Amino acid sequence: MLIAQLTDTHIRRPGSLAYGVVDTAIYLAAAVDHILALDPRPDVVIVTGDLTDFDDPAEYARFREITGRLPMPLFPLPGNHDSSQGLLRAFPEIAARTAGGRVNYVVEGFALRLVMLDSTVHGRPHGTLGEEGLTFLDAALSAEPSLPALVCAHHPPFLTGIRHMDVQNLFDADALAEVLRRHPQVCAYTCGHVHRAVTTTFAGIAATIGPAPAHSVSLALDPAAPPTFHMEPPSLSLHLFADGRLVTHRSFIGTFSGPHPFFGPDGKAIGTPG
């Protein structure tokens, strides 16, 4: 199973630039082109939050228009720039998978189960799963203890060293860890929010933050550093599940020189002296 992860696309209405600089729609369109050019193509695309910048119906419509070229299923979650209800109104097919007002659901029918969790707190930048989300997660994992699972949300449950982002991460991370430790079939946790590719471990499993396809939060590890962003090379995460293991690759979006062969027709490395 191959999973493409988009996150923090921050789509705005036409003519509006994020932070006065970034035409996020152009970057999302390039990410879609990139996914379509992959060989093999991903089986699914997950979007771990902040689809929009202002939870505007027109922004959701623009997101859907741009991603509508993708032939594979797309499974989104809200981020702090979205809202649970805004996303459910924009994606009735996702609303049909959920119960209640939160965007908690399970994707099945693939080699890896995807447990999608809503970590948003309305009007606030930080996240919590709350009793509802934690109970949903525990029940979803208890229902299929023999099937491997990937848990997805918007907010990271660990510190990254970028202080202005760390103060707005997942506030009930300890409770999440308790649930995850009860279910050894969970192979990883992945999220967004930080606009950077970050890898660590959490509750004894792999934990990753997906990079953003547009602007990146600056890699500023000085606790006194102000909140800023850079226009680094855009990328996305590709999660390959094979032989019982999840391997995450960072795939850069754009056109680059290559592929170049290592070896010539004689079987020797090209450029070998003599």
MOVENNOR-V62526 format. One record per pair of residues at least 6 apart in sequence whose C-alpha atoms are under 8 Angstrom apart, sorted by sequence separation. I is the first residue (numbers start at 0). J is the second residue. D is the distance in whole Angstrom. If there is no record, write none. Layout:
<<I;J;D> <I;J;D>>
//
This chain:
<<11;17;7> <16;22;5> <17;23;7> <34;40;7> <52;58;8> <77;83;6> <87;93;6> <88;94;7> <97;103;6> <106;112;6> <107;113;7> <119;125;7> <120;126;6> <159;165;6> <179;185;7> <199;205;6> <200;206;5> <239;245;6> <240;246;6> <262;268;4> <263;269;6> <15;22;7> <16;23;7> <34;41;7> <51;58;6> <87;94;5> <97;104;6> <105;112;7> <106;113;5> <119;126;5> <120;127;7> <158;165;5> <198;205;7> <199;206;5> <238;245;6> <239;246;5> <261;268;6> <262;269;5> <9;17;8> <51;59;6> <94;102;7> <96;104;6> <105;113;6> <106;114;7> <118;126;5> <119;127;6> <140;148;8> <157;165;8> <198;206;6> <199;207;6> <238;246;6> <239;247;6> <261;269;6> <50;59;7> <77;86;6> <93;102;8> <96;105;8> <105;114;5> <106;115;8> <118;127;5> <119;128;7> <198;207;5> <217;226;8> <238;247;4> <239;248;8> <260;269;8> <76;86;8> <104;114;6> <105;115;6> <118;128;5> <158;168;8> <197;207;6> <198;208;7> <216;226;8> <217;227;6> <237;247;6> <238;248;6> <51;62;8> <103;114;8> <104;115;5> <117;128;6> <118;129;8> <157;168;7> <196;207;7> <197;208;5> <216;227;6> <217;228;5> <236;247;7> <237;248;5> <11;23;7> <50;62;7> <103;115;6> <104;116;7> <116;128;7> <156;168;6> <157;169;8> <196;208;5> <197;209;7> <216;228;4> <217;229;6> <236;248;6> <237;249;6> <10;23;6> <11;24;7> <102;115;8> <103;116;5> <155;168;6> <156;169;5> <195;208;7> <196;209;5> <197;210;8> <215;228;5> <216;229;6> <236;249;5> <237;250;7> <9;23;6> <10;24;6> <102;116;6> <103;117;6> <118;132;8> <154;168;5> <155;169;6> <156;170;7> <194;208;8> <195;209;6> <196;210;4> <214;228;6> <215;229;5> <235;249;6> <236;250;6> <8;23;6> <87;102;7> <102;117;5> <117;132;7> <154;169;5> <156;171;8> <157;172;7> <193;208;7> <194;209;7> <195;210;4> <214;229;6> <215;230;6> <234;249;7> <235;250;5> <8;24;8> <84;100;7> <101;117;6> <116;132;7> <156;172;5> <188;204;7> <192;208;8> <194;210;5> <195;211;6> <214;230;5> <215;231;6> <234;250;5> <235;251;7> <83;100;7> <84;101;8> <187;204;5> <188;205;6> <189;206;6> <190;207;6> <191;208;5> <193;210;8> <194;211;5> <213;230;7> <214;231;7> <234;251;4> <235;252;7> <75;93;8> <83;101;6> <186;204;6> <187;205;5> <188;206;5> <189;207;5> <190;208;5> <191;209;5> <213;231;8> <233;251;6> <234;252;5> <8;27;7> <74;93;8> <83;102;6> <185;204;8> <186;205;7> <187;206;6> <188;207;6> <189;208;6> <190;209;6> <191;210;7> <214;233;7> <232;251;7> <233;252;6> <116;136;8> <187;207;8> <189;209;7> <191;211;8> <194;214;7> <195;215;6> <213;233;6> <232;252;7> <233;253;8> <194;215;5> <195;216;6> <212;233;5> <114;136;7> <180;202;6> <193;215;8> <194;216;5> <211;233;7> <212;234;5> <179;202;7> <180;203;7> <193;216;6> <210;233;8> <211;234;6> <212;235;6> <210;234;6> <211;235;7> <77;102;7> <114;139;7> <176;201;7> <177;202;8> <210;235;6> <54;80;6> <76;102;7> <176;202;5> <209;235;6> <210;236;7> <44;71;7> <46;73;7> <48;75;7> <50;77;7> <53;80;6> <54;81;4> <59;86;8> <126;153;8> <209;236;6> <43;71;5> <44;72;6> <45;73;6> <46;74;6> <47;75;6> <48;76;5> <49;77;6> <50;78;7> <52;80;5> <53;81;7> <54;82;6> <126;154;6> <42;71;6> <43;72;5> <44;73;5> <45;74;5> <46;75;4> <47;76;5> <48;77;4> <49;78;4> <51;80;6> <52;81;7> <56;85;7> <60;89;7> <103;132;7> <125;154;7> <164;193;6> <41;71;7> <42;72;7> <43;73;6> <44;74;6> <45;75;6> <46;76;6> <47;77;7> <48;78;4> <49;79;6> <50;80;8> <51;81;6> <55;85;8> <59;89;6> <3;34;8> <43;74;8> <47;78;7> <48;79;7> <49;80;5> <50;81;7> <54;85;6> <48;80;8> <49;81;6> <54;86;8> <103;135;7> <48;81;7> <56;89;7> <31;65;8> <35;69;7> <83;117;8> <105;139;7> <112;146;7> <114;148;7> <116;150;7> <118;152;6> <119;153;8> <155;189;8> <17;52;8> <31;66;6> <111;146;7> <112;147;6> <113;148;6> <114;149;6> <115;150;6> <116;151;6> <117;152;6> <118;153;6> <150;185;7> <155;190;6> <83;119;7> <111;147;6> <112;148;5> <113;149;5> <114;150;5> <115;151;5> <116;152;5> <117;153;7> <118;154;6> <148;184;6> <149;185;6> <152;188;8> <154;190;6> <155;191;7> <28;65;6> <31;68;8> <82;119;7> <110;147;8> <111;148;5> <112;149;6> <113;150;6> <114;151;6> <115;152;6> <116;153;8> <147;184;5> <148;185;5> <149;186;6> <150;187;6> <151;188;6> <152;189;7> <153;190;5> <154;191;6> <155;192;7> <3;41;6> <24;62;8> <27;65;7> <28;66;7> <31;69;7> <111;149;7> <113;151;7> <144;182;7> <146;184;6> <147;185;6> <148;186;6> <149;187;5> <150;188;5> <151;189;5> <152;190;5> <153;191;5> <154;192;6> <159;197;8> <1;40;8> <2;41;5> <5;44;7> <27;66;8> <76;115;7> <78;117;8> <82;121;7> <145;184;7> <147;186;7> <148;187;8> <149;188;6> <150;189;6> <151;190;6> <152;191;7> <153;192;6> <1;41;5> <2;42;6> <3;43;6> <4;44;6> <5;45;6> <6;46;5> <7;47;7> <9;49;6> <10;50;6> <11;51;6> <76;116;7> <77;117;6> <78;118;7> <79;119;6> <144;184;6> <149;189;8> <212;252;8> <0;41;7> <1;42;5> <2;43;5> <3;44;5> <4;45;5> <5;46;5> <6;47;5> <7;48;6> <8;49;6> <9;50;5> <10;51;4> <11;52;6> <24;65;8> <76;117;6> <77;118;8> <78;119;6> <79;120;7> <125;166;8> <126;167;7> <128;169;8> <133;174;8> <137;178;6> <141;182;8> <0;42;6> <1;43;7> <2;44;6> <3;45;6> <4;46;6> <5;47;7> <6;48;6> <7;49;5> <8;50;5> <9;51;4> <10;52;6> <11;53;7> <77;119;7> <79;121;7> <125;167;4> <126;168;6> <127;169;5> <129;171;7> <133;175;7> <136;178;8> <140;182;7> <2;45;7> <4;47;7> <6;49;7> <7;50;6> <8;51;7> <9;52;4> <79;122;7> <124;167;6> <125;168;5> <126;169;5> <127;170;5> <128;171;7> <6;50;7> <7;51;8> <79;123;7> <80;124;8> <125;169;6> <126;170;6> <127;171;6> <157;201;7> <12;57;6> <79;124;5> <125;170;7> <127;172;8> <133;178;7> <156;201;8> <11;57;8> <12;58;6> <79;125;7> <11;58;5> <79;126;8> <128;175;8> <10;58;6> <10;59;8> <12;61;7> <11;61;8> <10;61;7> <118;169;7> <10;62;6> <155;208;7> <196;249;8> <161;218;7> <161;219;6> <162;220;7> <186;244;7> <187;245;8> <161;220;5> <162;221;8> <163;222;8> <186;245;7> <160;220;5> <161;221;7> <162;222;5> <161;222;7> <162;223;8> <160;222;8> <162;224;8> <163;225;7> <163;226;6> <7;78;8> <9;80;8> <78;153;6> <76;152;7> <77;153;7> <78;154;8> <76;153;7> <147;243;8> <47;151;7> <48;152;8> <47;152;6> <48;153;5> <47;153;5> <0;109;7> <0;110;6> <0;111;7> <78;192;7> <111;240;7> <110;240;8> <47;190;6> <48;191;7> <49;192;8> <47;191;6> <48;192;7> <30;212;7> <6;190;8> <7;191;7> <6;191;6> <7;192;6> <27;212;6> <6;192;8> <26;212;6> <27;213;7> <7;194;7> <26;213;5> <6;194;8> <23;213;6> <21;213;7> <21;214;7> <6;209;7> <8;211;7> <5;209;7> <6;210;7> <7;211;6> <8;212;7> <30;234;8> <4;209;7> <5;210;8> <6;211;6> <7;212;8> <8;213;7> <30;235;8> <5;211;7> <6;212;7> <5;212;7> <26;233;8> <33;252;6> <33;253;7> <30;252;6> <29;252;7> <29;253;7> <5;235;6> <4;235;6> <5;236;7> <3;235;7> <4;236;5> <3;236;6> <4;237;6> <3;237;5> <4;238;8> <2;237;6> <3;238;6> <1;237;7> <2;238;5> <1;238;6> <2;239;6> <1;239;5> <0;239;6> <1;240;6> <0;240;5> <0;241;7>>
//
